[in-house]
Structures are given as C-alpha cells and as structure tokens.
Amino acid sequence: MIDPTQVIEAFGKKTSSLLVPTHSHSPSPTALPTVIPNVPIYEKVGETGTKTLWVVFVLMFLSSLAFYYLAFRVPVQKRLFHVITALITTFASISYFAMATGDGNSFAHIVVKEVHKHTPDTVEHVFRQVFWARYVDWALTTPLLLLDLAFLAGMNGASITVAIVADLIMVLLGLFAAFGRTDGQKWGYYAIACIAYLVIVYQLVVPGRRAVAAKSSSTAKLFASIGGFTLVLWTLYPIVWGIGDGARKWSVDTEIVAYAVLDILAKPVFGFWLLFAHGKNASAIDGFWAHGLNSEGSLRVGDDDE
C-alpha cells in the first residue's frame, strides 16, 4: 500500500527541482574579432626627388639659353627648328621649377579593397602625390617635338594634325588615369592612351617615312635615327607610368628620377642632336615667318577705299 505522505514528499521534491534553474553546458557565443580601420597611406616626394627636380630644372634652363644662342647665329629664315626646340626646353624648365618649389602637384585618392574570408572586408585609402605640372609640360612640349620631326620629314598637314591630336589625347588620358580612384578607371584611361600612342607611331613610321623619302639621303638617315630614338624613349614613358602611378611599385622619388632621365634624353639631347645635325642645312623659310605681313598682305588702317 502506498503511503500518501511519501507521494506528497516525492511530488514536492520533483516540483522544486523543476522550479530551480539548472546549469546549461551549451557553448557560449564566441566574440567576433575587432577590425581596426587602416591608417591612410601617403606616398609623396622625398629629398632625392626634390634634388632631382632642381637638377633637371637647371639643365633645361641652360639648354634653353644654348638653343636661343644657336638661333641668333643663323638667319631668321633658318630658325624654325631652333625656335621650336628652344620652346620645348623653356616649357620644361618652367614645369620643373614649379615641381621643385612644391607647386604643380596634388594627391590622388586611391581606394584599395581587401577581401577576407573570416573577417569583414577592409578598405585601404592611399594618397599618392601626382605632379600634374608634368602633364601640362607634356601637353605643350610633345606636340612641338612632333612638329620638329614632321617638318624634318616634310609631312603633310593632315598627318601632322592627326599626330598632334592623338598626342594631346594620350597626355590628357594619362592625367585622368593618374587621378583614377579605381583600377577600372585608371587602367581604362591607360589603355585608350596607349591606342592614341600607336596612332602617333603610325603617322611617323608610315606617312613620315614616305614623305622623307623625297628628301636627301642625309635627311632621310637623320629622320630614321632621331625618329627611332624618340619612339624608343616615348615607349618607355607609359612603362614608367604603369610601374609608378599605375601599379605603385615604385616610390614617388623613383618615378621622378625615371622621368627625369627620359625628359633629359627626349628634350635637350634630342634638341642638340637635331640642331647640330640639321640646323644649318635646314631649308630657308620666307614669307610671314621671315618678313611678317608685307605691303601686299598687310592690313592698311585709315586708307580710303578706291
């Protein structure tokens, strides 16, 4: 026979055990790792780059003085190449003076996204110093360099116009690419600029060689050598850009040194080579270049109509 008191005691113990919270052995949630925001990275010119800019400025300035001196030693009818070449180094010296004194530059904001498997993605902000004065220099000097080569070969106006327009497109797209915020923008502009450069190469190689064939053998040899020299140098410029501003594998100082070497070869060295080899043998140019507006073509102010 079951004792009622035992049943009541047993029920009471069971009920009390249910009302008391019991310890759970389920694992506690693991805390997520904290993501520390990346500090912005600044890539800018250092002491080596600044000294290089000053050295190139001095070389460009002295070269300009030398070219102007050589220009005054020949008749005005034969100064076309002297004037163009002197203007090239003059613009370059102004550009390098601006960069050496801290002007003509800005910082390009580059966003680099890093994807992680077990933690949230992170975004890195890079601010790289871009010397836009360099692109202004190229927009002024590279068309003049093309004019030197075009006039040497005797190219027609259509080919010269196409080459200069393609050159300006190439330089402007290089500037846009330098300030591109994403890889798509940067390398897209870069690819189109390279296509424009191929147009320049075609104009110099095909119409240029065809035009210079009608000139003397010495002029044809000079155009082939100095034109090939120029194309090799100009091909190195986009390579330097791709390693420097493009992929950011080089520091700003290394990029400045590389461009400095190319600019010295492409401007002062090119200029002295051209003037000493062809300056005195250049064809004389009369008309407006030498005499301005003569009595037949000048505007007469105050004369009565007859």
Number of C-alpha atoms within 10 A of each C-alpha: 3 6 7 9 9 10 11 11 11 11 12 11 11 11 11 9 11 9 8 8 7 8 6 7 6 6 6 7 6 6 6 8 9 8 10 7 9 10 9 13 13 14 17 15 19 12 8 13 21 17 14 18 23 18 16 21 24 14 15 27 22 15 24 25 14 15 24 16 13 19 21 12 11 13 12 17 15 21 25 19 25 27 17 18 28 26 19 25 27 21 19 29 24 16 24 27 22 19 21 19 11 13 14 18 14 16 17 20 19 19 16 14 12 10 11 9 6 8 11 12 11 14 14 15 16 18 17 22 20 21 24 20 21 19 19 17 20 23 18 16 21 19 20 19 22 19 21 20 23 24 17 23 25 20 20 13 10 10 17 23 14 13 25 21 14 20 23 20 19 25 23 17 21 25 22 16 25 28 21 21 17 15 15 11 14 23 18 15 20 24 15 15 24 17 14 20 22 17 19 22 18 13 21 26 15 11 18 26 18 15 18 22 14 12 13 9 11 11 19 19 13 19 21 19 11 15 24 15 14 18 16 12 16 17 14 14 14 17 11 19 20 18 14 20 23 21 13 14 12 17 18 22 20 17 19 20 18 18 17 19 13 15 21 18 15 19 22 24 12 18 26 18 14 20 19 11 14 16 20 17 11 17 13 14 15 12 10 10 14 15 11 11 12 10 8 7 9 9 10 9 6 6 7 6 4 3
